Amino acid sequence: MSLLSHLDVRGQAAMVDVGDKPVSRRYARAWGRLLLAPETLKMITSSQGLAKGDVFGAARLAGIMAAKRTGELIPLCHPLPLSWAGVELIPLYPENLSQALIVIVGEASLSGQTGIEMEALTAVTIAGLTVYDMCKAADKSMILSEVGLLEKKGGRSGHYFARDRSRLLDVVNKVELEIEDLVFWHCLPNGDVEFRRNQGDGLLLGKVTGEKDTLLNDQFSCVDAVVVFGGALLSSLPVTAGEASTSGLLQVVKPGCLEADALFAVLK
């Protein structure tokens, strides 16, 4: 019971006193996915859209608003003055699934005395529920699933990342990735994966050690995925059948920086 910080010595729910904690820079990133019919996703992403308007735009704003009000929604959360919050929704059409999906990523940061994991998780959840609300007339079978914390930084516990689906990227160069930039990935014979600016001898951006690594073997050798690459989000592009298992192209859909302790994760 001592590991549960929101219980007092009597075992009763209690708010944590963070008044004596030092102020530090804190950051959290969460993710989730919404499974839905391919026809529904096509309606959302078409130029005509649905009757309720811009679904992704509304969901993004709802997630950001929810992050700012997490302290009002969850009883023992502290009300926090966020420095920033952001939400991204990325559609995927996996060829081997009868359902399409939307990958949702929520982020939040501030300088404060307590972590903001709940703000990032709340942003993802409310963004997904907003999509459901706007599309339920067309598809009531949608499922919001696998909402979880990907990464948090700051505070006494330091840098946490979900080791079941992510790794720290061995960054070779500090680079700012811009929207629509291309990143070429290639699996080496020893199982490592290199990431370069475009194909061939382009600038080496980083590498993930992958020898006997089930994360890479089971998840990354795929065509349909969203890749967390430092502060950026990348979406896979079609490749030829002969290249699909060992190499491919990724395109930046959310800009961000590669720097020390940059995260690499595969979301699908």
C-alpha positions as CSV (number, residue, x, y, z in Angstrom):
1,M,0.0,0.0,0.0
2,S,3.0,2.3,0.6
3,L,3.6,2.3,-3.2
4,L,0.2,3.9,-3.8
5,S,1.0,7.6,-3.4
6,H,-2.7,8.7,-3.2
7,L,-3.5,6.7,-0.1
8,D,-2.7,8.0,3.4
9,V,-1.5,5.9,6.4
10,R,-5.1,4.8,7.0
11,G,-5.5,3.6,3.5
12,Q,-7.9,6.4,2.5
13,A,-7.8,8.3,-0.7
14,A,-5.8,11.5,-0.2
15,M,-4.2,14.3,-2.3
16,V,-0.4,14.3,-2.4
17,D,1.3,17.3,-0.9
18,V,3.9,18.4,-3.4
19,G,4.7,21.7,-1.7
20,D,8.2,20.7,-0.7
21,K,9.2,19.3,-4.1
22,P,11.6,21.4,-6.3
23,V,10.3,22.9,-9.5
24,S,11.6,21.1,-12.5
25,R,10.8,20.8,-16.2
26,R,8.3,18.0,-16.8
27,Y,7.1,16.4,-20.0
28,A,4.7,13.5,-20.8
29,R,3.6,11.7,-23.9
30,A,0.8,9.2,-24.2
31,W,-0.9,7.3,-27.0
32,G,-4.0,5.3,-27.9
33,R,-5.7,4.0,-30.9
34,L,-9.3,4.1,-32.2
35,L,-10.4,1.1,-34.3
36,L,-13.1,1.9,-36.8
37,A,-14.5,0.7,-40.1
38,P,-12.4,1.7,-43.1
39,E,-15.5,3.3,-44.6
40,T,-15.8,5.5,-41.6
41,L,-12.2,6.6,-41.7
42,K,-12.6,7.4,-45.4
43,M,-15.5,9.7,-44.6
44,I,-13.5,11.5,-41.9
45,T,-10.5,12.0,-44.2
46,S,-12.4,12.9,-47.4
47,S,-12.7,16.4,-48.7
48,Q,-16.4,16.5,-47.9
49,G,-16.0,15.1,-44.4
50,L,-19.0,14.4,-42.1
51,A,-22.0,16.6,-41.3
52,K,-20.5,17.7,-38.0
53,G,-17.4,19.2,-39.8
54,D,-13.7,18.8,-39.2
55,V,-13.5,15.7,-37.1
56,F,-9.7,15.7,-36.5
57,G,-9.7,19.4,-35.8
58,A,-12.5,19.1,-33.2
59,A,-10.8,16.1,-31.5
60,R,-7.5,17.8,-31.4
61,L,-9.0,20.9,-29.6
62,A,-11.0,18.7,-27.3
63,G,-7.9,16.8,-26.2
64,I,-6.0,20.0,-25.6
65,M,-8.8,21.5,-23.6
66,A,-9.2,18.3,-21.6
67,A,-5.4,18.3,-20.7
68,K,-5.8,21.8,-19.3
69,R,-8.8,20.7,-17.1
70,T,-7.5,17.3,-15.9
71,G,-7.5,18.5,-12.3
72,E,-11.2,19.1,-12.5
73,L,-11.9,15.7,-14.0
74,I,-9.8,13.4,-11.8
75,P,-10.4,14.0,-8.1
76,L,-6.8,13.8,-6.7
77,C,-5.0,15.4,-9.6
78,H,-3.4,18.8,-9.0
79,P,-4.7,21.7,-11.2
80,L,-1.6,22.5,-13.3
81,P,-0.7,25.6,-15.4
82,L,0.5,23.8,-18.5
83,S,3.2,25.4,-20.6
84,W,2.0,23.4,-23.6
85,A,-0.2,20.6,-24.7
86,G,-0.6,19.0,-28.1
87,V,-2.6,16.2,-29.8
88,E,-2.0,14.4,-33.1
89,L,-4.4,12.0,-34.9
90,I,-2.9,9.9,-37.7
91,P,-5.1,7.6,-39.8
92,L,-3.8,4.1,-40.9
93,Y,-5.3,1.6,-43.2
94,P,-3.5,-1.7,-42.4
95,E,-3.9,-4.2,-45.3
96,N,-4.1,-7.2,-43.1
97,L,-6.9,-5.9,-40.8
98,S,-10.6,-5.6,-41.5
99,Q,-10.6,-2.4,-39.4
100,A,-8.8,0.8,-40.0
101,L,-7.4,2.8,-37.1
102,I,-6.5,6.2,-35.9
103,V,-3.3,6.5,-33.8
104,I,-3.7,9.3,-31.2
105,V,-0.7,10.9,-29.5
106,G,-1.0,13.4,-26.7
107,E,1.8,15.5,-25.1
108,A,2.0,18.0,-22.3
109,S,4.8,20.0,-20.6
110,L,5.3,22.5,-17.8
111,S,7.8,23.6,-15.1
112,G,6.3,22.5,-11.9
113,Q,6.4,20.3,-8.8
114,T,4.4,17.2,-10.0
115,G,4.2,15.1,-13.1
116,I,1.8,15.6,-16.0
117,E,1.2,12.0,-17.1
118,M,-2.5,12.3,-16.4
119,E,-2.8,15.3,-18.6
120,A,-1.3,13.5,-21.6
121,L,-3.4,10.4,-21.0
122,T,-6.6,12.5,-20.6
123,A,-5.8,14.4,-23.9
124,V,-5.6,11.1,-25.8
125,T,-8.8,9.7,-24.2
126,I,-11.0,12.8,-24.8
127,A,-9.7,13.2,-28.4
128,G,-10.7,9.6,-29.1
129,L,-14.1,10.0,-27.5
130,T,-14.6,13.1,-29.5
131,V,-14.0,11.2,-32.8
132,Y,-16.5,8.6,-31.5
133,D,-19.1,11.2,-30.7
134,M,-18.8,12.8,-34.1
135,C,-18.9,9.5,-36.0
136,K,-21.2,7.3,-33.9
137,A,-24.2,7.9,-36.3
138,A,-22.1,6.1,-39.0
139,D,-20.2,3.6,-36.9
140,K,-21.2,2.5,-33.4
141,S,-18.7,-0.3,-33.3
142,M,-15.6,1.9,-32.9
143,I,-13.2,0.9,-30.0
144,L,-10.9,3.2,-28.2
145,S,-8.1,0.9,-26.9
146,E,-4.5,0.7,-25.6
147,V,-4.4,4.1,-24.1
148,G,-1.1,4.2,-22.2
149,L,1.9,6.3,-21.2
150,L,4.8,6.3,-23.7
151,E,7.2,8.6,-22.0
152,K,7.7,11.0,-19.1
153,K,10.6,13.2,-18.1
154,G,11.4,15.3,-15.0
155,G,11.0,14.8,-11.3
156,R,12.7,12.4,-9.0
157,S,11.9,9.3,-11.1
158,G,13.7,10.8,-14.1
159,H,13.1,9.5,-17.6
160,Y,10.6,6.7,-18.0
161,F,9.6,5.1,-21.3
162,A,7.4,2.1,-22.1
163,R,10.0,-0.6,-22.8
164,D,7.5,-3.0,-24.3
165,R,7.1,-0.8,-27.4
166,S,9.9,1.8,-27.3
167,R,13.7,2.3,-27.1
168,L,16.0,5.2,-26.8
169,L,17.4,6.2,-30.1
170,D,21.2,6.4,-30.6
171,V,21.2,9.9,-32.0
172,V,24.1,10.7,-34.3
173,N,23.1,14.2,-35.2
174,K,20.9,16.8,-33.5
175,V,18.4,17.6,-36.3
176,E,15.2,19.5,-36.6
177,L,12.8,17.4,-38.7
178,E,10.3,19.5,-40.7
179,I,6.8,18.5,-42.0
180,E,6.9,16.2,-45.0
181,D,10.7,15.5,-44.6
182,L,11.6,11.9,-45.6
183,V,13.5,9.5,-43.5
184,F,14.9,6.2,-45.0
185,W,15.2,3.2,-42.6
186,H,17.2,0.1,-43.3
187,C,17.7,-3.1,-41.3
188,L,21.4,-4.1,-41.2
189,P,22.5,-7.8,-41.2
190,N,23.2,-7.7,-37.4
191,G,19.6,-6.6,-36.7
192,D,20.3,-2.9,-36.1
193,V,18.1,-0.3,-37.9
194,E,19.6,2.8,-39.3
195,F,17.7,6.0,-40.1
196,R,19.0,8.4,-42.8
197,R,18.0,11.5,-44.6
198,N,16.6,9.9,-47.7
199,Q,18.0,6.8,-49.3
200,G,21.7,5.9,-50.0
201,D,24.4,7.9,-48.3
202,G,22.1,10.5,-46.8
203,L,22.9,12.0,-43.4
204,L,22.8,9.3,-40.6
205,L,20.2,10.5,-38.2
206,G,20.4,7.7,-35.7
207,K,20.3,4.0,-35.1
208,V,18.4,1.5,-32.9
209,T,20.3,-1.6,-31.7
210,G,18.0,-4.5,-32.7
211,E,19.9,-7.8,-32.5
212,K,17.5,-10.4,-31.1
213,D,15.1,-7.5,-30.4
214,T,11.4,-8.6,-30.6
215,L,10.3,-4.9,-30.7
216,L,12.0,-4.5,-34.0
217,N,11.5,-8.0,-35.4
218,D,7.8,-8.2,-34.6
219,Q,6.7,-4.6,-34.9
220,F,8.9,-2.4,-37.1
221,S,9.1,-4.7,-40.1
222,C,5.8,-3.5,-41.3
223,V,4.3,-1.0,-43.8
224,D,1.5,0.5,-41.8
225,A,2.7,2.2,-38.6
226,V,3.3,5.5,-36.9
227,V,6.9,6.0,-35.7
228,V,7.8,8.2,-32.7
229,F,11.2,9.6,-33.7
230,G,12.4,11.9,-31.0
231,G,10.0,14.9,-30.9
232,A,8.7,14.1,-34.4
233,L,6.0,11.7,-35.6
234,L,6.6,9.8,-38.8
235,S,4.1,7.8,-41.0
236,S,5.2,4.9,-43.2
237,L,5.1,5.3,-46.9
238,P,4.4,2.4,-49.4
239,V,7.5,0.4,-50.5
240,T,8.0,-2.3,-53.1
241,A,7.3,-5.9,-52.0
242,G,11.0,-6.8,-52.2
243,E,12.0,-4.0,-49.8
244,A,9.1,-4.2,-47.3
245,S,10.9,-6.4,-44.8
246,T,14.3,-4.7,-44.6
247,S,13.9,-1.1,-45.6
248,G,11.4,1.6,-46.3
249,L,10.5,5.3,-46.2
250,L,8.9,7.4,-43.4
251,Q,7.5,10.8,-43.8
252,V,7.3,13.4,-41.1
253,V,3.7,14.2,-40.1
254,K,4.5,16.2,-37.0
255,P,7.8,18.2,-36.9
256,G,10.2,17.8,-34.0
257,C,13.8,17.7,-32.8
258,L,16.2,14.8,-32.5
259,E,18.3,15.2,-29.3
260,A,19.8,13.3,-26.4
261,D,17.6,10.5,-25.0
262,A,15.3,10.7,-28.0
263,L,12.6,8.1,-28.1
264,F,11.9,5.6,-30.8
265,A,8.6,3.7,-30.8
266,V,6.3,1.9,-33.2
267,L,2.6,2.6,-32.9
268,K,0.0,0.6,-34.8
